[in-house]
């Protein structure tokens, strides 16, 4: 008898990433472009949400050099390292980290070298809070 081959991992995460704790808050439009991965954060809720923390899988020998928000630099390499080392991580206050009801904004992770692999071992975790709730959106690729 032969053993069936294991399933091939998908190279693109689900089209939409959502959380039951925050219905209507989603990650959409995953994209890999050379040394950068990005998503669109979409707030389809009736309340404002603030991105207050993020985490992501690291590539050995290929550090994150920048996180962009709305297409503009947000966190540099030193800020990313400090965030990862903190016992109580929280991203700096920034008006771009607030998603009003109906708003959408791109978040991108830029690595030093490209192309970024699509192995299923990498991940992004974004933590949001509103006046009434907190939730985490996590994507794997």
PyMOL commands that place a pseudoatom at each C-alpha (Angstrom):
pseudoatom trace, name=CA, resn=UNK, resi=1, chain=A, elem=C, hetatm=0, pos=[0.000, 0.000, 0.000]
pseudoatom trace, name=CA, resn=UNK, resi=2, chain=A, elem=C, hetatm=0, pos=[1.147, 3.509, -0.644]
pseudoatom trace, name=CA, resn=UNK, resi=3, chain=A, elem=C, hetatm=0, pos=[0.837, 6.469, 1.660]
pseudoatom trace, name=CA, resn=UNK, resi=4, chain=A, elem=C, hetatm=0, pos=[-1.035, 9.420, 0.184]
pseudoatom trace, name=CA, resn=UNK, resi=5, chain=A, elem=C, hetatm=0, pos=[0.943, 12.620, -0.185]
pseudoatom trace, name=CA, resn=UNK, resi=6, chain=A, elem=C, hetatm=0, pos=[0.242, 15.244, 2.461]
pseudoatom trace, name=CA, resn=UNK, resi=7, chain=A, elem=C, hetatm=0, pos=[-1.906, 18.158, 1.333]
pseudoatom trace, name=CA, resn=UNK, resi=8, chain=A, elem=C, hetatm=0, pos=[-0.053, 21.053, -0.226]
pseudoatom trace, name=CA, resn=UNK, resi=9, chain=A, elem=C, hetatm=0, pos=[-0.125, 24.067, 2.087]
pseudoatom trace, name=CA, resn=UNK, resi=10, chain=A, elem=C, hetatm=0, pos=[-1.968, 27.029, 0.654]
pseudoatom trace, name=CA, resn=UNK, resi=11, chain=A, elem=C, hetatm=0, pos=[0.244, 29.978, -0.138]
pseudoatom trace, name=CA, resn=UNK, resi=12, chain=A, elem=C, hetatm=0, pos=[-2.422, 32.615, 0.393]
pseudoatom trace, name=CA, resn=UNK, resi=13, chain=A, elem=C, hetatm=0, pos=[-4.361, 33.005, 3.645]
pseudoatom trace, name=CA, resn=UNK, resi=14, chain=A, elem=C, hetatm=0, pos=[-8.141, 33.145, 3.686]
pseudoatom trace, name=CA, resn=UNK, resi=15, chain=A, elem=C, hetatm=0, pos=[-9.578, 36.030, 1.700]
pseudoatom trace, name=CA, resn=UNK, resi=16, chain=A, elem=C, hetatm=0, pos=[-11.115, 37.510, 4.835]
pseudoatom trace, name=CA, resn=UNK, resi=17, chain=A, elem=C, hetatm=0, pos=[-9.786, 37.162, 8.381]
pseudoatom trace, name=CA, resn=UNK, resi=18, chain=A, elem=C, hetatm=0, pos=[-12.293, 38.047, 11.100]
pseudoatom trace, name=CA, resn=UNK, resi=19, chain=A, elem=C, hetatm=0, pos=[-12.945, 37.603, 14.806]
pseudoatom trace, name=CA, resn=UNK, resi=20, chain=A, elem=C, hetatm=0, pos=[-16.218, 36.642, 16.454]
pseudoatom trace, name=CA, resn=UNK, resi=21, chain=A, elem=C, hetatm=0, pos=[-15.416, 39.129, 19.231]
pseudoatom trace, name=CA, resn=UNK, resi=22, chain=A, elem=C, hetatm=0, pos=[-15.534, 42.051, 16.763]
pseudoatom trace, name=CA, resn=UNK, resi=23, chain=A, elem=C, hetatm=0, pos=[-17.981, 41.218, 13.960]
pseudoatom trace, name=CA, resn=UNK, resi=24, chain=A, elem=C, hetatm=0, pos=[-17.327, 43.395, 10.920]
pseudoatom trace, name=CA, resn=UNK, resi=25, chain=A, elem=C, hetatm=0, pos=[-13.659, 44.073, 11.673]
pseudoatom trace, name=CA, resn=UNK, resi=26, chain=A, elem=C, hetatm=0, pos=[-11.628, 42.209, 9.035]
pseudoatom trace, name=CA, resn=UNK, resi=27, chain=A, elem=C, hetatm=0, pos=[-8.310, 41.773, 7.268]
pseudoatom trace, name=CA, resn=UNK, resi=28, chain=A, elem=C, hetatm=0, pos=[-8.769, 41.708, 3.496]
pseudoatom trace, name=CA, resn=UNK, resi=29, chain=A, elem=C, hetatm=0, pos=[-6.726, 41.741, 0.287]
pseudoatom trace, name=CA, resn=UNK, resi=30, chain=A, elem=C, hetatm=0, pos=[-3.602, 39.844, 1.381]
pseudoatom trace, name=CA, resn=UNK, resi=31, chain=A, elem=C, hetatm=0, pos=[-0.669, 40.621, -0.917]
pseudoatom trace, name=CA, resn=UNK, resi=32, chain=A, elem=C, hetatm=0, pos=[2.989, 39.616, -1.151]
pseudoatom trace, name=CA, resn=UNK, resi=33, chain=A, elem=C, hetatm=0, pos=[5.275, 41.869, -3.156]
pseudoatom trace, name=CA, resn=UNK, resi=34, chain=A, elem=C, hetatm=0, pos=[8.972, 40.938, -3.053]
pseudoatom trace, name=CA, resn=UNK, resi=35, chain=A, elem=C, hetatm=0, pos=[10.078, 41.853, 0.518]
pseudoatom trace, name=CA, resn=UNK, resi=36, chain=A, elem=C, hetatm=0, pos=[6.698, 43.148, 1.742]
pseudoatom trace, name=CA, resn=UNK, resi=37, chain=A, elem=C, hetatm=0, pos=[3.432, 41.560, 2.851]
pseudoatom trace, name=CA, resn=UNK, resi=38, chain=A, elem=C, hetatm=0, pos=[0.272, 43.598, 3.312]
pseudoatom trace, name=CA, resn=UNK, resi=39, chain=A, elem=C, hetatm=0, pos=[-3.399, 43.450, 4.219]
pseudoatom trace, name=CA, resn=UNK, resi=40, chain=A, elem=C, hetatm=0, pos=[-6.243, 45.933, 4.262]
pseudoatom trace, name=CA, resn=UNK, resi=41, chain=A, elem=C, hetatm=0, pos=[-7.791, 46.433, 7.697]
pseudoatom trace, name=CA, resn=UNK, resi=42, chain=A, elem=C, hetatm=0, pos=[-11.513, 47.106, 7.247]
pseudoatom trace, name=CA, resn=UNK, resi=43, chain=A, elem=C, hetatm=0, pos=[-13.891, 48.350, 9.921]
pseudoatom trace, name=CA, resn=UNK, resi=44, chain=A, elem=C, hetatm=0, pos=[-17.424, 47.398, 8.954]
pseudoatom trace, name=CA, resn=UNK, resi=45, chain=A, elem=C, hetatm=0, pos=[-18.678, 47.923, 12.498]
pseudoatom trace, name=CA, resn=UNK, resi=46, chain=A, elem=C, hetatm=0, pos=[-20.583, 50.837, 13.974]
pseudoatom trace, name=CA, resn=UNK, resi=47, chain=A, elem=C, hetatm=0, pos=[-17.784, 51.842, 16.322]
pseudoatom trace, name=CA, resn=UNK, resi=48, chain=A, elem=C, hetatm=0, pos=[-14.209, 53.050, 16.254]
pseudoatom trace, name=CA, resn=UNK, resi=49, chain=A, elem=C, hetatm=0, pos=[-11.373, 50.554, 16.763]
pseudoatom trace, name=CA, resn=UNK, resi=50, chain=A, elem=C, hetatm=0, pos=[-7.752, 51.317, 17.619]
pseudoatom trace, name=CA, resn=UNK, resi=51, chain=A, elem=C, hetatm=0, pos=[-4.868, 49.035, 16.651]
pseudoatom trace, name=CA, resn=UNK, resi=52, chain=A, elem=C, hetatm=0, pos=[-2.943, 48.792, 19.925]
pseudoatom trace, name=CA, resn=UNK, resi=53, chain=A, elem=C, hetatm=0, pos=[-0.609, 45.848, 19.395]
pseudoatom trace, name=CA, resn=UNK, resi=54, chain=A, elem=C, hetatm=0, pos=[0.807, 43.660, 16.685]
pseudoatom trace, name=CA, resn=UNK, resi=55, chain=A, elem=C, hetatm=0, pos=[2.989, 40.599, 16.382]
pseudoatom trace, name=CA, resn=UNK, resi=56, chain=A, elem=C, hetatm=0, pos=[4.336, 38.632, 13.461]
pseudoatom trace, name=CA, resn=UNK, resi=57, chain=A, elem=C, hetatm=0, pos=[6.422, 35.651, 12.534]
pseudoatom trace, name=CA, resn=UNK, resi=58, chain=A, elem=C, hetatm=0, pos=[10.070, 36.379, 11.958]
pseudoatom trace, name=CA, resn=UNK, resi=59, chain=A, elem=C, hetatm=0, pos=[12.162, 35.024, 9.142]
pseudoatom trace, name=CA, resn=UNK, resi=60, chain=A, elem=C, hetatm=0, pos=[15.548, 33.730, 10.269]
pseudoatom trace, name=CA, resn=UNK, resi=61, chain=A, elem=C, hetatm=0, pos=[18.229, 35.957, 8.779]
pseudoatom trace, name=CA, resn=UNK, resi=62, chain=A, elem=C, hetatm=0, pos=[15.625, 38.323, 7.319]
pseudoatom trace, name=CA, resn=UNK, resi=63, chain=A, elem=C, hetatm=0, pos=[14.543, 40.882, 9.934]
pseudoatom trace, name=CA, resn=UNK, resi=64, chain=A, elem=C, hetatm=0, pos=[11.570, 43.198, 9.722]
pseudoatom trace, name=CA, resn=UNK, resi=65, chain=A, elem=C, hetatm=0, pos=[12.906, 46.627, 8.817]
pseudoatom trace, name=CA, resn=UNK, resi=66, chain=A, elem=C, hetatm=0, pos=[9.668, 48.578, 8.847]
pseudoatom trace, name=CA, resn=UNK, resi=67, chain=A, elem=C, hetatm=0, pos=[5.923, 48.425, 9.418]
pseudoatom trace, name=CA, resn=UNK, resi=68, chain=A, elem=C, hetatm=0, pos=[3.835, 50.730, 7.256]
pseudoatom trace, name=CA, resn=UNK, resi=69, chain=A, elem=C, hetatm=0, pos=[0.356, 52.001, 8.014]
pseudoatom trace, name=CA, resn=UNK, resi=70, chain=A, elem=C, hetatm=0, pos=[-1.701, 53.582, 5.277]
pseudoatom trace, name=CA, resn=UNK, resi=71, chain=A, elem=C, hetatm=0, pos=[1.308, 53.297, 2.953]
pseudoatom trace, name=CA, resn=UNK, resi=72, chain=A, elem=C, hetatm=0, pos=[3.495, 55.479, 5.197]
pseudoatom trace, name=CA, resn=UNK, resi=73, chain=A, elem=C, hetatm=0, pos=[6.277, 54.466, 7.634]
pseudoatom trace, name=CA, resn=UNK, resi=74, chain=A, elem=C, hetatm=0, pos=[4.909, 53.709, 11.094]
pseudoatom trace, name=CA, resn=UNK, resi=75, chain=A, elem=C, hetatm=0, pos=[7.400, 51.534, 13.030]
pseudoatom trace, name=CA, resn=UNK, resi=76, chain=A, elem=C, hetatm=0, pos=[11.098, 51.317, 12.231]
pseudoatom trace, name=CA, resn=UNK, resi=77, chain=A, elem=C, hetatm=0, pos=[13.358, 48.340, 12.923]
pseudoatom trace, name=CA, resn=UNK, resi=78, chain=A, elem=C, hetatm=0, pos=[14.335, 49.561, 16.417]
pseudoatom trace, name=CA, resn=UNK, resi=79, chain=A, elem=C, hetatm=0, pos=[10.685, 50.146, 17.382]
pseudoatom trace, name=CA, resn=UNK, resi=80, chain=A, elem=C, hetatm=0, pos=[9.764, 46.657, 16.154]
pseudoatom trace, name=CA, resn=UNK, resi=81, chain=A, elem=C, hetatm=0, pos=[12.560, 45.109, 18.252]
pseudoatom trace, name=CA, resn=UNK, resi=82, chain=A, elem=C, hetatm=0, pos=[11.489, 47.115, 21.326]
pseudoatom trace, name=CA, resn=UNK, resi=83, chain=A, elem=C, hetatm=0, pos=[7.883, 46.029, 20.846]
pseudoatom trace, name=CA, resn=UNK, resi=84, chain=A, elem=C, hetatm=0, pos=[8.906, 42.373, 20.649]
pseudoatom trace, name=CA, resn=UNK, resi=85, chain=A, elem=C, hetatm=0, pos=[11.082, 42.668, 23.774]
pseudoatom trace, name=CA, resn=UNK, resi=86, chain=A, elem=C, hetatm=0, pos=[8.462, 44.435, 25.907]
pseudoatom trace, name=CA, resn=UNK, resi=87, chain=A, elem=C, hetatm=0, pos=[6.633, 42.555, 28.658]
pseudoatom trace, name=CA, resn=UNK, resi=88, chain=A, elem=C, hetatm=0, pos=[3.613, 44.824, 28.035]
pseudoatom trace, name=CA, resn=UNK, resi=89, chain=A, elem=C, hetatm=0, pos=[3.812, 45.683, 24.329]
pseudoatom trace, name=CA, resn=UNK, resi=90, chain=A, elem=C, hetatm=0, pos=[1.730, 48.490, 22.920]
pseudoatom trace, name=CA, resn=UNK, resi=91, chain=A, elem=C, hetatm=0, pos=[2.273, 50.385, 19.691]
pseudoatom trace, name=CA, resn=UNK, resi=92, chain=A, elem=C, hetatm=0, pos=[2.756, 54.165, 19.807]
pseudoatom trace, name=CA, resn=UNK, resi=93, chain=A, elem=C, hetatm=0, pos=[-0.299, 56.406, 19.549]
pseudoatom trace, name=CA, resn=UNK, resi=94, chain=A, elem=C, hetatm=0, pos=[-0.947, 57.396, 15.953]
pseudoatom trace, name=CA, resn=UNK, resi=95, chain=A, elem=C, hetatm=0, pos=[-4.095, 58.740, 14.339]
pseudoatom trace, name=CA, resn=UNK, resi=96, chain=A, elem=C, hetatm=0, pos=[-3.592, 56.216, 11.493]
pseudoatom trace, name=CA, resn=UNK, resi=97, chain=A, elem=C, hetatm=0, pos=[-3.964, 53.351, 14.008]
pseudoatom trace, name=CA, resn=UNK, resi=98, chain=A, elem=C, hetatm=0, pos=[-7.585, 54.364, 14.601]
pseudoatom trace, name=CA, resn=UNK, resi=99, chain=A, elem=C, hetatm=0, pos=[-10.199, 52.934, 12.242]
pseudoatom trace, name=CA, resn=UNK, resi=100, chain=A, elem=C, hetatm=0, pos=[-13.454, 54.867, 12.217]
pseudoatom trace, name=CA, resn=UNK, resi=101, chain=A, elem=C, hetatm=0, pos=[-16.662, 53.012, 11.334]
pseudoatom trace, name=CA, resn=UNK, resi=102, chain=A, elem=C, hetatm=0, pos=[-16.550, 52.211, 7.618]
pseudoatom trace, name=CA, resn=UNK, resi=103, chain=A, elem=C, hetatm=0, pos=[-12.819, 53.025, 7.311]
pseudoatom trace, name=CA, resn=UNK, resi=104, chain=A, elem=C, hetatm=0, pos=[-10.150, 50.862, 5.675]
pseudoatom trace, name=CA, resn=UNK, resi=105, chain=A, elem=C, hetatm=0, pos=[-6.365, 51.168, 5.874]
pseudoatom trace, name=CA, resn=UNK, resi=106, chain=A, elem=C, hetatm=0, pos=[-3.421, 49.098, 4.659]
pseudoatom trace, name=CA, resn=UNK, resi=107, chain=A, elem=C, hetatm=0, pos=[-0.902, 47.575, 7.063]
pseudoatom trace, name=CA, resn=UNK, resi=108, chain=A, elem=C, hetatm=0, pos=[2.348, 46.213, 5.606]
pseudoatom trace, name=CA, resn=UNK, resi=109, chain=A, elem=C, hetatm=0, pos=[5.409, 44.428, 6.996]
pseudoatom trace, name=CA, resn=UNK, resi=110, chain=A, elem=C, hetatm=0, pos=[8.650, 45.073, 5.150]
pseudoatom trace, name=CA, resn=UNK, resi=111, chain=A, elem=C, hetatm=0, pos=[11.466, 42.533, 5.516]
pseudoatom trace, name=CA, resn=UNK, resi=112, chain=A, elem=C, hetatm=0, pos=[15.111, 43.271, 4.704]
pseudoatom trace, name=CA, resn=UNK, resi=113, chain=A, elem=C, hetatm=0, pos=[15.257, 40.771, 1.845]
pseudoatom trace, name=CA, resn=UNK, resi=114, chain=A, elem=C, hetatm=0, pos=[12.789, 39.478, -0.712]
pseudoatom trace, name=CA, resn=UNK, resi=115, chain=A, elem=C, hetatm=0, pos=[11.082, 37.500, -1.827]
pseudoatom trace, name=CA, resn=UNK, resi=116, chain=A, elem=C, hetatm=0, pos=[9.107, 36.657, 1.309]
pseudoatom trace, name=CA, resn=UNK, resi=117, chain=A, elem=C, hetatm=0, pos=[8.374, 32.943, 1.490]
pseudoatom trace, name=CA, resn=UNK, resi=118, chain=A, elem=C, hetatm=0, pos=[4.880, 31.521, 1.396]
pseudoatom trace, name=CA, resn=UNK, resi=119, chain=A, elem=C, hetatm=0, pos=[5.397, 28.495, 3.599]
pseudoatom trace, name=CA, resn=UNK, resi=120, chain=A, elem=C, hetatm=0, pos=[2.423, 28.557, 5.964]
pseudoatom trace, name=CA, resn=UNK, resi=121, chain=A, elem=C, hetatm=0, pos=[4.847, 29.156, 8.876]
pseudoatom trace, name=CA, resn=UNK, resi=122, chain=A, elem=C, hetatm=0, pos=[4.556, 32.950, 8.985]
pseudoatom trace, name=CA, resn=UNK, resi=123, chain=A, elem=C, hetatm=0, pos=[1.816, 34.916, 10.737]
pseudoatom trace, name=CA, resn=UNK, resi=124, chain=A, elem=C, hetatm=0, pos=[0.516, 38.371, 11.577]
pseudoatom trace, name=CA, resn=UNK, resi=125, chain=A, elem=C, hetatm=0, pos=[-1.509, 39.196, 14.669]
pseudoatom trace, name=CA, resn=UNK, resi=126, chain=A, elem=C, hetatm=0, pos=[-3.254, 42.557, 15.104]
pseudoatom trace, name=CA, resn=UNK, resi=127, chain=A, elem=C, hetatm=0, pos=[-4.934, 43.480, 18.400]
pseudoatom trace, name=CA, resn=UNK, resi=128, chain=A, elem=C, hetatm=0, pos=[-7.723, 46.066, 18.351]
pseudoatom trace, name=CA, resn=UNK, resi=129, chain=A, elem=C, hetatm=0, pos=[-9.743, 47.775, 21.040]
pseudoatom trace, name=CA, resn=UNK, resi=130, chain=A, elem=C, hetatm=0, pos=[-12.918, 49.820, 21.072]
pseudoatom trace, name=CA, resn=UNK, resi=131, chain=A, elem=C, hetatm=0, pos=[-14.688, 51.437, 24.019]
pseudoatom trace, name=CA, resn=UNK, resi=132, chain=A, elem=C, hetatm=0, pos=[-16.612, 48.169, 24.498]
pseudoatom trace, name=CA, resn=UNK, resi=133, chain=A, elem=C, hetatm=0, pos=[-14.439, 45.298, 23.283]
pseudoatom trace, name=CA, resn=UNK, resi=134, chain=A, elem=C, hetatm=0, pos=[-11.043, 43.931, 22.287]
pseudoatom trace, name=CA, resn=UNK, resi=135, chain=A, elem=C, hetatm=0, pos=[-10.241, 41.386, 19.606]
pseudoatom trace, name=CA, resn=UNK, resi=136, chain=A, elem=C, hetatm=0, pos=[-7.340, 39.873, 17.699]
pseudoatom trace, name=CA, resn=UNK, resi=137, chain=A, elem=C, hetatm=0, pos=[-7.160, 39.209, 13.973]
pseudoatom trace, name=CA, resn=UNK, resi=138, chain=A, elem=C, hetatm=0, pos=[-4.568, 36.623, 12.945]
pseudoatom trace, name=CA, resn=UNK, resi=139, chain=A, elem=C, hetatm=0, pos=[-3.491, 35.640, 9.430]
pseudoatom trace, name=CA, resn=UNK, resi=140, chain=A, elem=C, hetatm=0, pos=[-1.078, 32.859, 8.434]
pseudoatom trace, name=CA, resn=UNK, resi=141, chain=A, elem=C, hetatm=0, pos=[0.728, 32.462, 5.147]
for i in range(1, 141): cmd.bond("trace and resi %d" % i, "trace and resi %d" % (i + 1))
show_as sticks, trace
zoom trace
